[in-house]
Amino acid sequence: MDSPDKDGETQTTKSNGVRKITCIVVALLLFPIFIFILKPDVRAFFIHPHKPQFTLQEITLYNLSVVSVDPSLVSSMFQTTISSRNPNSHFVMYYETVEASLTYHN
């Protein structure tokens, strides 16, 4: 059994207190690293990302023609300019492929 020192505390009690403080300091240092680097889904929860905004700036119609086999079909080519705005300063967006379709029903 440990004998009390001049302050009335045992050596075991002092080492347990130092161990607890060390564990708390290490946890406080590692927690932000875990949240913001290792778990991007959790990071997104705290930062609250917003949807990007897309704007159709220009559309040009080329080669509008009626298909000779079926007069109810029309063929054409479009050239469009679409801009996007990312309202999130903490997230970067990359586009590999963008596909669009246009349909008309009478």
N, C-alpha and C positions, 0 to 999 in steps of 0.2 A: 504494500500500500504506500502511495506517495505521501510524503509528509508536507504539510503546508509551509510555505515560505513566510517571509516577514509580513507580506500583505494578506496572508490567510488563504491564498489560492494554491492549489496543487499544480505541479508541472503538467499533468495530464489535462487539466482544465484549460490551461494557457494554450497548449498545443491544439486542443479541439477548437478553441476560438480562432486561432490563426488559420486553421484548416478551413473553417466555415467562411471566413472573410476571403481567403484565397479562392475558394469555389465560387463565391458570389462575384468577385472581380472577373474571373475567367468567363463565367456565364454572361456577364454584361458585355464583355468584349466580343465574344463569339456569336451572340444572338443577332446583332445587326448584320454580320457577315453571312450568317445562315439565311436570314430573311431576304436580303437584297442581292445576293449573288447566287446562292444555290437554289432558291425557289422563286422563279420569275412569276409564277401564278399568284403567289402570296404577295409579291411586290406589286403586282397589278391591282390587287385588292386594296392596298393602302394608297396607291396613287390615283385611282379612279380614272382609267383611260376612257376617252370619248371616241365615237365613230368618226372616221375620216369624212370629209365633205367633197363630193364630186360635182363639177359644173360642166355642162355641155356648152362650149364656147362657140363652136362653128361646125356646120355640117354642109357639105357640098355634094350634089347629086351629079353623077356622070353616067353616060351610056344608058339612058332610060329607053327601053325598047320592049315591044310586045313580042312574046314568043310565038313563032309561026305555027307550031304544032297545036298549041292550045291558046286561043286569043284571050282567055281569061287570066293567063299568067303574064306577069311583067317581070323583066329582068333589069337590074341596074347595079351601079357601084356607088358607094358612099365613101367620102373621106370626112372624118370627124376630128375635131380637136377637143379633148377632154382634159380638164385640169383637176388636180386633187389637192386638197389642203389637209395637212395633218395637225389637228389642234393639240396634240400631245407633245410637249417638249421633251418628255422622258423616253419616248418610244420612237423607233425608226421603222419605217415601212419600206419594203422592197417589192416591186412588181416583176414577176417573171413573164407571165402571159395574161393578157386581158382579152376576153371574148365578149362580144355583144351580139344580140340578135334583134331583128325588127320584124314584127308581124302585123298584119292588117286583116281584120275580119269585117266584111260588109254585111 
